[in-house]
Amino acid sequence: MLKEAIYHRPKNNFAYAYDKETLHIRLRSKKGDLVKVFLIHGDPYQWTAAGWSNTTKPMTLEGSDDLFDYWFAEIKPEFRRLRYGFEIYSNTESAVYGERGFSDKDPRDSGFYFCFPFLNSVDVFEAPSWVKNTVWYQIFPERFANGNSELNPKGTLPWGSADPEPDTYFGGDFEGIINNINHLVKLGITGIYLTPIFKANTNHKYDTIDYMEIDPQFGDKKTFKQLIETCHKNGIRVMLDAVFNHSGFYFEAFQDVLEKQEKSKFKEWFHLREFPVQAFPEPNYDTFAFTHMMPKLNTEHPEVKQYLLHVAKYWIEEFDIDGWRLDVANEVDHEFWREFRRAVKVIKSNVYILGEIWHDSMPWLQGDQFDAVMNYPFTNASLEYFAKDKINADEFAHQLSKVLTSYPRNVNEAAFNLLGSHDTPRILTICNENKEKLKLLFLFQLSFIGTPCIYYGDEIGLTGENDPGCRKCMIWEESKQDSELFNIVKKLISLRNKHTAFGNEGEFTFLETNTDKNYVIYSKQSVDETIIITINNSSDHIDVNIPYDFTNKEPVNLWDYSKQKDTSKIELTPYGFSIILVKN
């Protein structure tokens, strides 16, 4: 038994309140080391003549990555408080593990064990319930549709007439989105994420000039309100992009600093290193990355904080938006985000707060800041396995297991799962334009835990390298759209909506991975049904035995991409898949 690898710590992803009466407990151990684990648990104030009174419960092997196994148990303590530890067994020895370390046997002393002092309902992480059942669609407004040519900026090119460049305009606007809302409804979209819409100097709008005004190329506030109302009438929520880490170079406050220098009343709004403040040859002020056009805001300053919180509240109060996506969220101080959450949740308790963070995000997901982050570890693992063939089936399962065990389950259920965005190459391009691989990506994304997001145009086969190539104009001529791909995505979304197990309520488990044939089998299980999905990520025809007991069950094949030979054996075509439904 390798005791050095055994790890647990309360009040994070290893011990947390799943809801107001349920605790989830995890234990980490060396991969393949332990053969069984029991959770020892009891109330800290319950004593008998023999000492502390406790009971045990078997823990399940939740998943494994390349180094560790993760054991899991769910428990509902009668009095909402708990002392607990672990009875662990390898093939050669056993031990009891608690906060004070290891013991040969249960010391019958509650002080030896880990403590969850009290399950306070206010501490339970709780994202808006509607998010779990939402399928998002990211729109880069300048490239979705031109609905009013009178709004076109100077030099606007005819729609789709050229490959995009960093400084080109094609005239996308709010009316274009309104005019094409049926495309989203038909696909099954229930949430739109709009990249920045506020007044700015570029086509991407991440260099905000005025946070209180719509950029005139998109329309005015009246049209924006019409867009929100149109979306809501069609069952679609709307999330805006907030760029609070930095402003644009032409933001009034920063221009005042450049003009008045030390005498500017806004000099403390930014992180200035010295005077005179200058952008060239290198900026002597903090910026996003090293971009002189994006000076970093000092969110610790009371006036900056007051201004930005006013912005956050205004667009909810006046236009009834449903969420904020927070750009470069990890570089803003935690206290600002705590105040941000309190401010917007008072106005609209079920507003969705999504942070852009590309790395381990547990510090932001304690229930006091964000509801979710953009799940790039999911993105990277999916693309490396399905699209790039950089990792095999085992490595894919390891990476996804690590993603799932890095956070509480209620956090995973609200995670924003994307495959591509305005910051990455188009997923069909990453797949070397192999549409069969793209189908597998959509299948996995739409059947995984979390809330999936489709980048505009991916559903009809748009291609493009990284920015600016990934920001092509949406194609609206149906003859140039990939209608087969569109219908596959549509069907997958309908399965997510129809079957609880396929969607966000299904507990995800890898049943088998095969590196020789490069296939994966996983299940999604809800109270009423189990769905078993087999994916052949290879160019070969393969036969697969499904590791599931179908005795007295009547499996239903939900897709015709596979041929079922008998109850538990299927034949898969190259890059084929199987979706089997079993009623519990």
KOLTORLO-301869 format. One record per atom (N, C-alpha, C): x, y, z. Coordinates in steps of 0.2 Angstrom, whole numbers, plus 5000, padded with zeros to 4 digits. Each point is the difference from the previous one (the first is absolute). Last residue first. Layout:
# KOLTORLO-301869
XYZ
...
***
This chain:
# KOLTORLO-301869
482850064916
500349985006
499449965004
500450044973
499650025005
500249975007
501550054977
499849955004
499650035006
501250064974
499650025006
499849945003
502150074983
499549955002
499750035006
501750074978
499650035006
499549965002
502450004984
499449975002
499750035006
501950054978
499850005007
499349975001
502350044981
499349995001
499950005008
502150024985
499750065003
499249995002
500649814985
500550055002
499750075002
498449805004
500450024995
500550055002
498949805015
500150074999
500450014994
498549805014
500550014995
499950084998
499349845023
499850054995
500650004995
498949855023
500550014995
499850044994
498749925019
500550045003
500650014995
497849894995
499950055005
500650045002
500349924976
499649975005
499950055006
500850084980
500049934998
499649955005
499950274991
500049965006
500049924998
500950244988
499649944999
500149955006
500150294995
500449945002
499549944999
499450234997
500750004997
500449945002
497650095005
500149954995
500849994997
498750085025
500350024994
500249954995
499049975022
499750064998
500350034994
499549755011
500550044996
499750064998
499349845021
499850034994
500550044997
499649775019
500450064997
499750034994
499149855021
499950014993
500350064997
500349825022
500050064998
499850004992
500649815015
499350035001
499950074999
502549944998
499549955003
499350045002
502250094991
499350024998
499549955002
502550105008
499649945001
499350024997
502550094992
499450025004
499549945000
502250084987
500149975007
499450025004
500349964972
499850055005
500049975007
501449944977
499549975005
499950055005
500750034973
500150015007
499549975004
501350014974
499549975004
500150025007
500850144977
500149965006
499449975003
501350144977
499449975002
500249965006
501550214994
499849934999
499349985002
501350225003
499849994993
499849934998
499850135025
500549974996
499749994993
498950055023
500550054997
500549974996
497549935010
500649974997
500450064996
498249975022
500250044995
500749974997
497649965016
500649974998
500250044994
498250015022
500250034994
500749974998
497649975016
500749984999
500250024993
498050065020
500250014993
500849985000
497749975018
500850004999
500150004992
497850075019
500349974994
500750015000
498650085018
499549964996
500349964994
501250155016
499649965004
499649954996
502250074988
499550045004
499649955004
502549994985
499449975004
499750055004
501849954979
499750065003
499449975004
502549894989
499350005002
499850065003
502049904981
499850035007
499350005001
502349914984
499349995002
499950035006
501950024978
499850015007
499349985001
502249944982
499350025001
499950015008
502049924985
499950075001
499350025001
501349794997
499550024995
499850075001
501749925015
500249974993
499550024995
499750085022
500550034997
500249974993
497850015016
500449954997
500550044996
498150025022
500450044995
500449954997
497650015016
500649964997
500350054995
498350075015
499949935001
500649964998
499550265010
500349974995
500049925001
498250205008
500549945002
500349974994
498250215011
500449984994
500549955003
497450085006
500649995003
500549974995
497850164994
500349935000
500750005003
498550194996
499949975006
500349935001
500150164981
500450025006
499949965006
499349894976
500250075002
500350015007
499349794991
500450034995
500250075002
498549895014
500649975000
500550034995
497750065000
500450035006
500749975001
498650034977
500249955004
500450035006
499050144983
499549955001
500249955005
501550184993
499450035002
499449955002
502149944989
500150035007
499450025003
499849924979
500149955004
500250025007
499850164983
499349985002
500149945005
502050094991
499750045005
499349985002
501049884983
500449995006
499750055006
499250024978
499849945003
500349995006
500750184988
499350015002
499849945004
502149994989
500050045006
499350015003
500149894980
500349965005
500050035006
499350124981
499549965003
500249955005
501650154989
499550045004
499549955003
501549914985
500350015007
499550045004
499349964978
500149945004
500350015007
499850184985
499449995003
500049935004
501850194992
500049925001
499449985003
500250234984
500049975007
500149935000
499750144981
500750005002
500149975007
497850034990
500449954995
500750005002
498550155011
500049935002
500349954996
500750265006
499749964994
499949935002
501050155015
499350005000
499749974994
502450025016
499849994993
499249985001
501850165015
499649945000
499749994993
502450115004
499350025000
499649935000
502450005011
499750014994
499350025000
501949955017
499550055000
499750024993
501949865005
499449975004
499450045000
502250074991
499649954995
499449975004
501750175008
499350024998
499649954997
501049915017
499950074999
500550034995
500049744998
500050045005
499850074998
499449834982
500550005005
499950055005
498049884985
500450065001
500649995005
497349914989
500749985001
500450075002
497249895000
500550054999
500749985002
497849875001
500649994997
500550054998
497849995012
499950004993
500649994996
499950025024
499449954998
499950004993
501650165009
500249935001
499549954998
499550235001
500249984994
500349935000
499950155022
499650014994
500449974994
500449885023
500350074997
499650014994
499249865022
500149994993
500250074997
499849885026
500050054996
500249994993
499049865025
500450014994
499950064996
499949915026
499650044996
500450014993
500349795019
500150074999
499550034995
500949745000
499850045006
500150074999
499749854978
500550005006
499650055005
499349954977
499849955005
500450005006
500450154982
499250005001
499849955005
502350004992
499850075003
499350005003
500749814987
500350005006
499850075004
499349984978
499749955004
500350005007
501050144984
499350035002
499749945004
502049944991
500150055005
499450035003
499949844983
500249975006
500150055005
499750074978
499349975003
500249975007
501850084988
499650065003
499449975003
501349854988
500350025006
499650055004
499449954978
499849945004
500350015007
500650154982
499350025003
499849945005
502450104992
499749935000
499350015004
501750174995
499450004997
499749934999
501850065015
500349994993
499449994995
499850065024
499949934997
500249984994
500150225008
500549965005
499949934998
498650144989
500750014997
500449965005
497850015006
500149964994
500750004997
499450145019
500149935002
500149954994
500850265000
499449965000
500149935001
501750175012
499849984993
499449965000
500350185020
500349934998
499849994992
499150185014
500750005002
500449944997
497650054998
500350054996
500850005002
498949775004
499850065002
500350054995
499549715007
500350054996
499750075002
499449815011
500549964996
500450064996
498650005026
500150024993
500549964996
498550025024
500349954996
500050024993
499650095026
499950034993
500449964996
498949935025
500650024996
499950014993
498549925019
499950074997
500650024996
500049795011
499350014997
499950064997
501949965014
500149974993
499350004996
500050075023
500450054996
500149974992
499049875016
499550054999
500450064996
501349815008
499549984994
499550064998
502550065010
499449975002
499549984995
502650014993
499450055003
499549965003
501949904990
500350065002
499550055003
499649784990
500150005007
500450065002
499349984977
499449995004
500250005008
501850024984
499550064999
499549995005
501449824998
500350055003
499650065000
499349834987
499949985007
500350055005
500350024977
499450025001
499849985008
502149944991
500050075000
499350025002
500449774997
500350035006
500050075001
499149894981
499649995006
500350035006
501250014980
499450055000
499649995006
501849864997
500250065002
499550055000
499649784992
500150005007
500250075003
499749974976
499350005004
500250005008
501950124986
499649944998
499450005005
501350224989
500049955006
499649944998
500450164983
500650015004
500049965007
498450054980
500349935001
500750015004
498350174993
500750014998
500349935001
497650035004
500250044994
500749994998
499049895019
499649994994
500250034994
501350025021
499849934999
499649994993
500750225008
500649964999
499849924999
498350165004
500350014994
500649964999
498949985020
499549984995
500450014993
501150085020
500049935000
499549974994
500150245003
500649974998
500049935000
498150105008
500150024993
500649974998
499549985022
499649964997
500150014992
501150155014
500349935001
499649954996
499250225001
500549994995
500449935001
497750135008
500349945001
500549984995
498950235012
500149974993
500449945001
498750075021
500550034996
500049964993
498150065022
500449954996
500650044996
498650105017
499649944999
500449954996
501250205016
499749984993
499649945001
500750115021
500250044994
499649984994
499849905022
500050075002
500250044994
499949765001
499450025001
499950075001
502049874994
499849995007
499350025002
501650024979
499449965000
499849975007
502150124993
499450054998
499349965001
502149895005
500050065005
499450054998
500549804986
499749985006
499950075005
501049944976
499650065002
499649995007
502149924981
499749985006
499650065004
500550064975
500449965005
499649985005
499450164984
500249954996
500349945004
498050215002
500649975003
500249944996
498050195000
500549974996
500649995003
497450005011
500750034999
500449974995
497250055007
500549954997
500750034999
497450025012
500650035000
500649954998
497150044998
500549955000
500750044999
497450055012
500550024995
500649965000
498050005015
500249954996
500450024994
499150155017
500449955003
500249944996
499750274997
499749944996
500449945003
500350215011
499650024995
499649944997
501749965016
499450035003
499550034995
502049904993
499549955002
499550035004
501850134992
499649984994
499449955003
501750095015
499650054997
499549984995
501549845011
499550035005
499550054996
501949924989
499549955000
499450025005
501950144997
499650004994
499449955001
501650025017
499550055000
499650004994
501749845001
499549995005
499550055001
501850034985
499549954997
499549985006
501750155006
499650034995
499549954997
501649925014
499550035004
499650044995
501849874992
499549965002
499450055004
501650104980
500149985007
499349965002
501049994975
499650055004
500049975007
500949884982
500450055001
499750065004
498849804992
500549985005
500550065002
498350014982
499750015007
500549985005
499850054975
500650005003
499850005008
497850044989
500650004996
500750005005
497349925004
500550055003
500749994996
497249974996
500649964999
500650055002
497350005007
500650044999
500549954999
497149994999
500749985002
500550054998
497650024995
500049945004
500749985003
498650254992
500449944998
500149955005
498650214999
499849945002
500449944997
500050264999
499949954994
499849935001
500450185017
499750044994
499849954995
501149925020
499450045002
499750034994
502049894997
499549955002
499450045001
501850124994
499849964994
499549955002
501050145017
499650044995
499749954995
501649935017
499350005002
499550034994
502449994997
499749935000
499350005002
501150215000
500049974993
499649935000
500650105021
499450044997
499949974993
501949935010
499449965003
499450044998
502050094993
499949944997
499449965003
500650215010
499950014993
499849934996
500850005023
499350034999
499850014993
502249935004
499649955002
499350024999
501650164996
500049954995
499549945002
500450165016
499750034995
499949954994
501349935019
499350015002
499650034994
502249854997
499950075001
499250015001
501149794994
500050015007
499850085002
500349924977
499349985003
500050005007
501450104979
500149995007
499449995004
500749964973
499650045005
500249985007
501449984976
499749975005
499750045005
500450044973
500350025007
499649965005
500349984973
499649975005
500250015007
501250064979
499350024999
499549985005
502349934999
500050075002
499250035000
501049755003
499650034995
499950075003
501049795009
500450064999
499750054995
498649845016
500649984996
500550055000
498150125007
499949934999
500549974995
500850205016
499549994995
499849925000
501450215015
499849934999
499550004995
501950194998
499449995004
499849924999
501650134987
500350005007
499450005005
500449924973
499650035005
500349995007
501550024977
499749955004
499550035005
501150144986
500149944995
499749945004
498550155003
500549984996
500750025003
497850055010
499949934997
500649984996
499850175023
500150004993
499949924997
499950195023
499849944997
500050004993
501750145016
499450004996
499849944998
500549965020
499850054996
500650034996
499449745011
500450065000
499650054996
499149795004
500649995003
500450065001
497349925000
500550054996
500649995004
497549894998
500649985003
500650034997
497450105002
500449954996
500649995004
498450155008
499549954997
500449954996
500950205011
500049945004
499549954998
500250214989
500749975000
500049945004
498250174994
499949934999
500749965000
499750245002
499649975006
499949934999
502150154990
499449974998
499649975007
502250114998
499550045002
499349974999
502249914993
499949995008
499450045002
499849974975
500549975004
499950005007
498750094980
500250045006
500549975004
499349894979
500050084999
500250035006
499849775000
500550014995
500050084999
498349925015
500749995003
500650024995
497850004992
500150065005
500649995003
499349834986
500250054996
500150075005
499249805010
500749994998
500250064996
497850005006
500450015006
500749994998
498449964983
500050075002
500550015006
500349814982
499650015006
500150075003
501349894982
499650064999
499450015005
501549815000
500450055000
499650075000
498749795010
500450024994
500450065000
499649835021
499650054996
500350004993
500149805020
500450054997
499450044996
499449835014
500750005002
500350064997
497749954996
500150045006
500849995002
498149944981
500850005000
500150055005
497849834993
500350065004
500750005000
497849894985
500850005002
500250065003
497449874999
500550054997
500749995003
497649854996
500650015004
500450054996
497349894999
500550044997
500650025005
497849804994
500350055005
500650044996
497749874990
500750015000
500250055005
497749934992
500349955005
500850015000
498450134987
500249944997
500449955005
499350225006
499449984997
500149934997
501950125008
499649975006
499349974997
501450114984
500349945003
499649975005
499350214992
500049944995
500249945002
500450195014
499349985000
499849944995
502250105000
499949965006
499249985000
500650144982
500349935000
499949965006
499250225000
499649964996
500349934999
501250165012
499449985004
499649954995
501750114989
500349945005
499449985004
499550184986
500149934996
500349955005
499850215009
499349984999
500149934996
502050115005
499749975006
499349974998
501550034979
499950045006
499749965005
501749924979
499350025001
500050055006
502049894990
499549955002
499350025000
501950154996
499949954994
499549955002
500550175016
499650024995
499949954994
500649935026
500450024994
499550024995
499250025025
500049954994
500550034995
500250095026
499750014993
500149944996
500950035023
499250015000
499750014994
502449975003
499649945003
499350015000
502050104985
499550035004
499649945002
502049974989
500150075000
499450025005
501349754996
499550045001
500150085001
501049774989
500350065002
499550065002
499549784991
500349995006
500450065003
498849964978
499750045005
500249985007
500449944975
499949955005
499750035007
500650134980
499549954998
499849955006
501150245007
500149944996
499449964998
500150195015
500450034994
500149944995
497850045018
500749985000
500350024994
497649985016
500450044995
500749995001
498549795006
500050075002
500550044996
499449765000
499650044996
500050075001
501549745004
499850075002
499650044995
499649744998
500650045002
499950075000
498149825005
500250054996
500750025002
498449785003
500550035003
500350054995
497549865004
500550034996
500550045004
498149785003
500450055003
500550034994
498549824996
499650035005
500450055004
499849844975
500450045005
499650035005
499549854980
499949985007
500450045005
499650014975
500649965002
499949975007
498450154990
500049944997
500649955002
499950225008
499549965003
499949934997
501650154992
500249985006
499549965003
499650104980
500549954999
500249975007
498550184999
499749934998
500549954999
500550235003
499949975006
499749934999
500850194985
500249934999
499949965007
499550244998
499749974993
500249935000
500950125018
499349995001
499749974994
502350054999
499849945005
499349995001
500750184987
500249944997
499849945004
499850215009
499449994995
500249934996
501650105014
499549975004
499449974995
502450014989
499750055004
499449965004
502350004980
499649965005
499650055005
501750054981
499450035002
499549965004
502449984991
499549984996
499350025002
502950075003
499350005002
499549974995
502950005008
499450004995
499450005003
502349985010
499750075000
499450004994
501449805005
499950035006
499650065000
499549844981
500650025002
499950045007
498649804983
500050065005
500750015001
499249924976
500249975006
500150065005
498250044981
500749995001
500249975006
497850054993
500350014993
500849995001
498049995016
500349944998
500450014994
498450195003
500049945005
500449944997
500750254993
499449964999
500149945004
501350205010
500049964994
499449964999
500750255013
499749935001
500049964993
500750245006
500549954997
499749925001
499150185017
500350024994
500549944998
497949925014
500650055001
500350014993
497449935003
500649984998
500650055002
497550015002
500450005006
500749984998
498249994984
500150075002
500550015006
499249784992
500650034997
500150075001
498849805012
499850074999
500750034997
499949775006
499350014999
499850074999
502149805000
499950084999
499250014998
501449795014
499650024995
499950085000
501849875012
499449954999
499650024995
502150115008
500049954994
499449965000
500450185016
500350034994
499949954994
499549935023
499550044997
500250034993
500649775013
500450064999
499650054995
499149795016
500050044994
500550065001
499349735011
500450075000
500050034994
498349835014
500350014993
500350075000
499049785018
500250074999
500250014992
498349845017
500549994995
500250074997
498949915025
500150054994
500549984995
499149915022
499749974994
500150054994
501050055022
500149924999
499749984993
499650225009
500649994996
500249934998
498150085014
499950004993
500649994996
500150035024
499749934998
499950004993
501950165012
499350004998
499749934997
502049985018
499950044993
499350004999
501349955023
499449994997
500050054994
501449895023
500150034993
499449994996
500050025027
500049954995
500150044993
499950105022
500649984997
500049964995
498150075013
500350064996
500649984997
499049845014
499750004993
500250064996
501449865019
499650065000
499750014993
501049805015
499850014993
499650065000
502149945017
499250005000
499950024992
502249925008
499750025006
499250015000
501849834990
499650054996
499550035005
502549865002
499450035003
499750054994
501849775005
499950064997
499350035002
501349845017
499750004994
500050074997
500749935022
500549974996
499850024992
498650055020
500550054998
500549974995
498349865009
499850054995
500550054998
500349755009
500150075003
499850044994
500449765000
499450015003
500050075004
501649884985
500250025006
499450025005
500449834978
499650055002
500250025007
502049884988
499349995001
499650065002
502350014994
499949934998
499249985001
500850254993
499949965006
499949934998
500850274990
499849934999
500049965007
499650274997
500449964996
499849935000
498950205009
500649995004
500549954997
497850044991
500450075000
500649995003
499249774992
499650065002
500450065000
499949714993
500350074999
499550055002
500749725004
499550055000
500350074999
500749744990
500150055005
499450045001
501249754989
499450055001
500250055004
501349804982
499950045006
499450045001
500749874980
500449975005
499950035007
498950064979
500049925000
500449975006
498850235005
500449984994
500049935000
498450195012
500249935000
500450004993
498850195020
500349984993
500349935000
498250195013
500349935001
500249974994
499550275009
500049954995
500349935002
498650235011
500749984998
499949944995
498550225016
500149944995
500749994998
497950155014
500749985001
500149944995
498050205000
500349944999
500750005002
497350124998
500750015002
500349935000
497650054996
500450044995
500750025003
498349835009
500150075003
500450054996
499749784991
499350015004
500050075003
501549934978
500050005007
499450035004
500649894976
499650055002
500050005008
501749924977
499749985007
499550065002
501749874979
499550055001
499749995007
502549934987
499449985004
499550075001
502549904985
499450045001
499549975005
502850004989
499449965003
499550055003
502249984981
499650055004
499449965003
502749964990
499349975000
499650055005
502450054985
499649995006
499449974999
501750064983
500449985006
499649985006
499250064977
500649964999
500449985006
497450035004
500450044995
500749964999
497349935008
500750005001
500350044995
497549965015
500450004993
500750005002
498249945016
499750054995
500350014994
499749815019
500650024996
499750054995
498749965024
500149974993
500650034996
499349945028
500150054995
500149974993
498749925024
500549994994
500050064996
499550015026
499750004994
500549994994
499650005030
500450004994
499649994994
499850105027
499849954996
500550014994
500050085028
500050024993
499849934996
500450135026
499649964996
500050014993
501850035022
499650044994
499649944996
500649915024
500350064996
499650024995
499449835016
500649984997
500450054996
497950045011
500549985005
500749974997
498750174985
499749945004
500649995005
499250234983
500549955004
499649955003
499850224982
499749945002
500549955003
500450224990
499750015007
499749935002
500950044977
500550025005
499850005007
498949844980
499950075003
500650015005
500549844980
499650005006
499950075002
501449814981
499650065002
499650005006
501949874981
499850005007
499750075002
500349864975
500050075004
499849985007
501449834983
499350025003
500150075004
501249844978
500150065005
499350005003
501749824984
499350025003
500250065005
501749924986
499549964997
499350015003
502550154996
499549985005
499549954996
501850084987
500349985006
499549975005
499850104977
500149935000
500249985007
500550254996
499649964995
500249925001
500150175021
500449984994
499649964995
498550165014
500549955002
500449984994
498050185012
500449994994
500649955003
497350075006
500649985003
500549994993
497450135007
500549974996
500649995003
497250075005
500749995003
500449964994
497550165004
500449954996
500850005002
497450065011
500750015000
500349954995
497350125006
500549944997
500750025000
498050145005
500049945005
500549954998
499550204987
500050035007
500049945005
501349964978
499450045001
499950015007
502149934994
499749994993
499350045000
502350035015
499349995001
499750004992
502549915007
499650064999
499349995001
502749904998
499550005005
499650064999
501749964985
500149945003
499449995006
500450204986
499849954996
500049935003
500050185018
500250014993
499749954996
500050005025
499750064997
500450024994
501349815013
499350025000
499950074997
501849814994
500050065004
499350025000
501849784994
499350025000
500150075004
501649784989
499950075001
499250015001
502249814995
499450015003
499850075002
502249914992
499550024995
499350015002
501849925015
500150074997
499650034995
499949775009
499650055004
500250074997
500149764989
500350065000
499750055003
500049725002
499650065000
500450065000
***
